[in-house]
Amino acid sequence: MSGVIAGIIGGTVVAFLSGSELSVSGPAAGLAIIVLQAIASLGSFEVFLCAVVIAGLLQIALGALRAGIIGDFVPNSVIRGMLAAIGVVIILKQIPHALGWDAELWADEEVIRINHHGPLDNIWHVFEHISGGAVIISAVCLALLVLWDRPFIKKFRLTALIPGPLVAVIIGTIINEIFLAVGAPFALVPGGGHLVQLPIGAALLSTIVLPDFSQLFRSDVFIAAVTIALVGSVETLLSIEATDRLDPEKRISNTNKELVAQGIGNTLSGLVGGLPITSVIVRSSTNVYAGGRTRLASLTHGAMLLICVLLIPTMLNHIPLAALAAILISVGYKLTSTSVFKDMWSQGLEQFFLFIVTLVAIVYTDLLFGIGIGLAVGAVFILRTNIHKSVSLVNDGSLYLISFNKDMSFVNKAELKQHLRSIPDDAKLIIDGTKVYFIDYDIYEQIKEFADGASFRNITIDYRHIFGKGRK
């Protein structure tokens, strides 16, 4: 129920205040382990809610300090690798539901290894628990979703207005109700773990808890709050960056405004017993592919979630998980279709390699760790590019010219040292920094060391536009 509360607040309050038109916020699987550890270490869920409230206030402060710029430093290849990885993970995690194995809890954004199985091992393990009813429902729903996207279907006014996923859910539910009515042995029965399960009536209210503010000033509460705020903010910024790439209108979101919106959402969520909220790329991409174009889509989603949970939870509990799995598998395919790989390959081997590394890292670890690996590999590429031909050396007889072709930092020190070593005795050397705006202290030190020994080798040095650039 805490997750439902977070989804409602994320879909209403955060959506209304968001810096993005297409982002959809709610509880995120990327925070699941952090939430679990925090509840265990703090001793109760009520105390944990205090940490959520503080985390929200910290995010508001981060937005006010304009920390949203962090997402701009993530390379596009890493972002596209993240999107493709999310697509792969969605498919891997929904195959069990599509086949009728719902015994395990499968997260949306990270691969949980069950009994030391890797992601592919888990998929093969699923084939031992196939349900005929789930297979039929998921197959019909997938076929309907594929058909719904065809141009000859979209040309009709009614089919253009009604989203295919909604039709798939209705058709999947009707099929299972028919199975139940005729007594089919493969029907998905209530309580069997194959249908949506929401608390009803009094049970709904009994699941809601409120924060225990008597423990507000404990140091471990603040540590948990800082962790939630930082991890949630990073995941939000990455999700916003990825969602902007999916936006058909190519709008640029206000990430600082988004952090403030997330902070307000988390503060409210903690106050009324909800889980931490982030912008979720799975929800956001589903929104885009369902035809959402403005924040009204997310606001409607949040409002409908509230109305449905309050008024028709019994009806919702008839929806087969196999039908929902079919919808998410279709979204996953769109995120990781062959056209994505072809486009990345066309951008060059280096960009494609960074894309693949990020994809594989996320699939086999989790979202944030995989992004970290992608950023580390990207940093290596940047360093290599920055070092390459930053210094050039030419000569005419005993006259030598060393030119700096780009801003010089400590990473260019080795190349400069190599060129300086090649200067022979009795040479006349010109060191030219005309093309650069900045020269690091390490470079000046290297030049000074060479100049100190140049007089012993009868080398004269002429400096052109060198000193004063970045030197203090």
Number of C-alpha atoms within 10 A of each C-alpha: 19 18 17 18 26 28 28 29 30 34 29 26 20 32 31 17 18 27 22 24 25 28 36 33 31 28 25 25 18 20 20 15 10 15 20 12 12 23 19 12 13 17 11 13 20 19 21 29 30 27 35 32 27 23 31 31 20 24 29 25 16 20 21 14 10 15 17 21 12 14 20 12 8 17 17 16 24 29 24 25 32 32 29 27 29 28 26 24 25 27 22 21 24 26 22 28 29 30 25 28 22 19 13 11 9 19 16 22 26 24 23 20 14 13 7 9 14 15 20 11 12 20 16 11 13 17 14 10 13 15 20 14 23 27 21 20 30 28 18 17 27 24 14 18 20 11 14 20 14 10 10 9 13 15 10 10 9 10 14 15 10 14 17 20 23 15 16 24 23 14 18 26 24 16 18 24 18 12 17 16 10 9 10 12 12 15 20 27 16 15 10 9 17 25 23 18 17 16 16 16 13 8 11 14 11 11 11 13 17 17 22 15 13 9 16 18 11 13 10 16 23 17 14 23 23 19 17 27 30 15 15 27 30 20 23 26 26 24 27 28 23 23 31 19 17 19 19 13 9 10 14 15 19 15 25 24 20 28 34 26 25 36 31 24 34 38 26 21 29 28 19 19 25 30 26 34 33 36 32 26 26 24 21 25 26 21 22 20 18 17 15 20 16 15 22 16 21 27 21 14 20 26 16 15 18 18 13 13 21 14 12 11 18 17 13 16 19 20 24 32 30 34 30 24 27 30 25 24 23 21 25 25 16 19 26 22 14 10 11 15 16 11 11 20 15 10 11 10 11 13 18 20 19 24 27 21 21 31 30 18 21 29 24 19 18 20 23 20 14 24 24 17 19 28 21 14 16 23 13 11 15 12 12 13 11 16 20 11 14 19 21 13 17 11 14 7 8 13 14 18 18 20 20 22 15 19 18 26 17 14 16 23 20 13 15 22 14 11 14 17 9 9 21 15 14 15 18 18 21 18 18 18 23 13 13 16 14 17 21 18 16 16 20 20 12 16 16 12 11 16 15 9 11 19 13 10 12 13 18 15 17 11 12 12 13 20 13 10 17 14 13 7
